[in-house]
Every structure is written in C-alpha cells, then in structure tokens.
C-alpha cells in the first residue's frame, strides 16, 4: 500500500511539473515562466523641410527727394540640416527694376538688393545685386537674381537681410504714406 501511494504521489508531481505547475513547501501552485520574444522595428523619416517668416519689415522712414533713402528688413529661414535653399522676392512691380510703393494713384519707385555679405549686411554703397525671382541657370552657381542661402547645419533659424533703396530725384510725389508688399519664397 505504501508503494502505491508513493508511486501515485511521484506520478502526480511529475504531471504537475510537466504542465508548468510545481508545489513548493505546501504553498499554492506556481506556474513556471515561459518566454517568447519579437523585435518591433521603429522608424522615422526626416525629409527636406523649410519655413520662412518675416523677422522685420522694411520701413524707409521719411523720404526727401534730394538724397537716396535706404531701409532694411529681415527674413528668417529655418531648414533641415543639409538643405541649401534658394530665396526669391516676388512682386512689388512688373519686374525687379520696377518695384513701386503706392499712395492712391501715386507711386514711388524702390529697389530691393541682396545683402552685401550674403546674409545680413546692407552696406549702402555696395548694393549692386537686385533681388528677384529670375532663375538664371537654376543652379547654385547661377541662381539668377535669387539668393543662394547657406547650407543649413541644423534646424536653426538663419537671418537674411533685405536691403532696400529709394533713389533720389523722385520730385513730384505728394506727401502721404506709400505702401506695398513683396512675397518671399524659398525653393528647397
């Protein structure tokens, strides 16, 4: 009789162990840990992306016809690292040499120039390259009268000055406020 009980007890323990249950010190049954794994791939894609905003408008202030009047505005551009966009200035007249500000039916001619050092300087005597939207060859080497921006080294804003000039000699203007707009565009 003892042999049958011991054999039955051993058989029961073997059955419990084979199904993942064991009895420990007369406590409740505990299931053995079985593990399976799978790898979950996680991806993200960074694509070319730029934004442009006006940091400051151009305000020429009071114009007196016996001298050139200069003004400066700032455009702020932010792009993904490695992007080297080209910036155009659109509008304000039929072409870059014919930009005007209006006060009713009267207009005052002005020009917009690229910064003299490529980013922020507007040295009045060095303003030579009109800023517009002519694509030239459409390459970094020949962007036309668009401005080739510096290559971005991170997603950090870079400022670019817009240099403005109202030439002297516009003698038939009535007093008042003359206004206009130009659209800045970046291609990247």
C-alpha positions in Angstrom: 0.0 0.0 0.0 2.8 2.4 0.8 4.5 1.7 -2.5 1.3 2.6 -4.4 0.9 5.9 -2.5 4.5 7.0 -3.1 4.2 6.0 -6.8 0.9 7.9 -7.1 2.5 10.9 -5.4 5.5 10.9 -7.7 3.3 10.5 -10.7 1.2 13.5 -9.6 4.3 15.6 -9.0 5.7 14.6 -12.4 2.4 15.6 -14.0 2.3 18.9 -12.2 5.9 19.7 -13.2 5.3 18.8 -16.9 2.3 21.2 -17.1 4.2 24.1 -15.6 2.9 23.8 -12.0 5.1 22.8 -9.0 4.2 22.6 -5.4 6.6 24.5 -3.1 6.6 23.9 0.6 2.9 23.1 0.7 2.0 26.6 -0.8 -0.2 27.4 -3.7 0.8 26.1 -7.1 3.1 28.5 -9.2 3.3 28.5 -13.0 6.8 28.3 -14.4 7.8 31.3 -16.7 7.9 30.6 -20.4 9.2 33.4 -22.7 8.7 34.3 -26.3 10.2 37.5 -28.0 9.7 39.5 -31.1 11.5 42.6 -32.3 9.4 45.6 -33.2 11.0 47.9 -35.7 10.7 51.6 -35.1 11.4 54.1 -37.9 11.2 57.8 -38.6 12.0 59.7 -41.8 13.4 63.2 -41.9 12.7 65.0 -45.2 13.6 68.3 -46.6 11.6 71.0 -44.8 11.9 74.7 -44.6 9.9 77.6 -43.2 10.3 81.3 -43.8 9.0 84.2 -41.7 9.3 88.0 -41.6 11.5 89.0 -38.7 11.2 92.7 -39.5 9.6 94.7 -42.3 11.3 97.4 -44.4 10.4 100.9 -43.2 12.2 103.6 -45.2 11.0 106.3 -42.9 10.7 109.8 -44.3 11.9 110.2 -47.9 13.4 113.5 -49.2 13.9 113.6 -52.9 17.4 115.2 -52.8 19.1 112.0 -51.4 18.9 108.2 -51.7 17.0 106.6 -48.9 17.9 103.2 -47.5 16.0 100.6 -45.5 16.5 97.1 -44.3 14.2 94.2 -43.4 14.9 90.7 -42.2 13.7 87.3 -43.3 14.2 84.3 -41.0 14.6 80.9 -42.6 14.8 77.6 -40.9 15.6 74.3 -42.8 16.6 70.7 -42.1 20.3 70.1 -41.9 21.8 69.7 -45.4 19.2 71.8 -47.1 20.6 74.8 -49.2 17.5 76.6 -50.4 17.3 79.5 -52.9 15.3 82.5 -51.9 13.3 84.7 -54.3 11.5 88.0 -53.8 8.3 88.2 -55.9 6.1 91.2 -56.6 6.2 94.8 -55.9 6.2 95.7 -59.6 6.3 94.2 -63.1 10.0 93.2 -62.6 12.7 93.8 -60.0 13.7 97.1 -61.6 10.1 98.4 -61.5 9.0 97.9 -57.9 6.8 100.6 -56.5 5.0 101.7 -53.3 1.6 103.3 -53.8 -0.3 106.1 -52.2 -3.6 106.2 -54.0 -2.7 106.6 -57.7 0.8 108.0 -57.0 3.8 105.7 -56.8 7.4 105.8 -55.6 10.0 103.6 -57.1 12.2 101.4 -55.0 14.7 98.5 -55.4 15.5 95.5 -53.2 19.0 94.2 -53.1 20.7 91.0 -51.8 22.7 91.5 -48.6 26.3 92.6 -49.4 27.9 89.7 -47.5 25.3 87.1 -48.4 23.4 87.1 -45.1 22.9 90.3 -43.1 25.0 93.3 -44.2 23.3 96.1 -46.1 26.3 98.4 -46.9 24.6 101.2 -48.8 27.4 101.9 -51.2 27.8 98.1 -52.0 24.2 97.4 -53.0 24.7 96.0 -56.6 22.7 92.8 -57.0 19.0 93.2 -57.4 16.9 90.6 -55.6 14.1 89.0 -57.6 12.9 85.7 -58.9 14.8 85.2 -62.1 16.1 81.6 -62.0 19.2 82.1 -64.2 20.5 78.6 -64.9 18.6 77.4 -61.8 21.8 76.1 -60.2 23.7 77.0 -57.0 26.4 78.5 -59.2 23.9 80.6 -61.2 20.7 81.3 -59.2 19.9 84.3 -61.4 18.9 87.2 -59.2 17.7 84.9 -56.5 19.8 84.4 -53.3 21.5 81.1 -52.7 21.3 80.5 -49.0 23.9 78.9 -46.9 23.7 75.2 -46.3 21.9 74.5 -43.0 24.0 72.7 -40.4 21.0 72.0 -38.2 17.3 73.0 -37.7 18.3 76.5 -36.5 17.0 79.8 -37.9 19.2 81.9 -40.1 18.5 85.6 -40.7 18.9 87.2 -44.1 18.6 91.0 -44.7 16.6 92.5 -47.4 18.3 95.8 -48.4 16.1 98.5 -49.9 16.8 101.7 -51.7 14.6 104.6 -52.9 16.7 106.5 -55.4 16.8 110.3 -55.1 15.2 112.5 -57.7 11.6 111.5 -57.4 10.5 115.1 -57.2 6.7 115.0 -58.0 5.5 113.0 -55.0 2.7 114.2 -52.8 3.1 113.8 -49.0 1.5 110.7 -47.5 2.3 107.1 -46.7 3.3 104.8 -49.6 2.9 101.1 -49.1 3.4 97.8 -51.0 4.2 94.2 -50.4 6.7 91.7 -51.7 6.4 87.9 -51.3 9.5 86.0 -50.2 9.7 82.4 -51.4 12.2 79.6 -50.8 12.8 76.7 -53.1 14.5 73.7 -51.5 
